[in-house]
Amino acid sequence: MQDQVETLWRAGIKAGQLSSGQTGAENAATIAQWMAGQLQILLVAPERMDNHDFMLAIQTVRPNLIVVDEAHTIAQWVIASARTTPASATLLPR
């Protein structure tokens, strides 16, 4: 994901990432940038979509588009929702 962010920056597109490859402080800084309107694109690893801080940010600064790169994750959420519903499921239209 870092290489995608770097490619976007080289193309003049302000992008950030939320991933398990970053520290908590780095993810918090990225969320702060998103909330401040400093990022045009935010790449989010599927496992980060259930993060409390991410969910608060996404409810405050609504994106125009959400793309899930690892779409198999959606199928896993559907199966898991029989037992529990992840917070990120609220991102999906009803």
N, C-alpha and C positions, 0 to 999 in steps of 0.2 A: 504494500500500500504506500510505503514511503516513496518508492520510485514513481508512482502515479502522481503523488503530491508534488514532487520535485519537477516532473515533466510539465504539470499544469503551471507552476510558478514560472518556469522558463518560457512558457507561452503567454505569460502576462496575466494569468488567471490566479487569483488569490484563493488558495485551497488549504484545507487543514484535514487532519485525520484524528479519529478516536479509535485506538486499537490497543490490544493487549501488549503490543510491542513498545508502548510508551509508558512512562511512569504516571502515577496518579496526578502529579503536579503538571506534567505535560498535557494530559487529557483535560485537566481543569483549565489550563491556560488556553487550550483550543476552544473549549466551551465558552470561555470569556470573550475570545475573539469573535466567535459566532454570534453571541448575544450583542456584541457591540457593532455588528454589521461590517466587520472587517474581512469576512470571508465570503467568497462567491459560491464556493463548493465545499461541502463538508463530507468527507468519506468516513463512513462509520462501519466498523467491523460488526457483524451480526451479534456477537456476544456482548457488545457494548450498548446495544439498543435497549437492553433491560436495565441499564444503569440509571439510578435515581436522578443524578444531575443532568444526564442527557434528556430524560423524560421531561424534566422541568424546563430545560432550554427549548426543546422542540415544541412545547406548548406555548411558550412565550414568543419565540421567533419561528413562525410557521414557514416551512420551506414550500417552494412552488412545486417541487418534484422530489419524490423519494424513489431511489433505485436500490434494490437489494441485489448485490453482486452474487452472493452465494444463495441462490433461490431455493436450494434444497432445504435451507433453514426454515423457510415458510412451511414446508411439509412437516418438518419436525415440530413446529409450533402447533400445527393443526392436530397432530397426534397427541402432543402433550396437553393440549387444551381440554382434553377429556378429564384430565386430572387437575390441572391448574392452568390459569391463563397468564402468560407473561405480560408485563406492563406494555411491551412494545406491540402487542396485538392491538392495542388501542390506536395505533397508527394506521391500521388498515380500515378502509371504508366499510361501513356496515350497511 
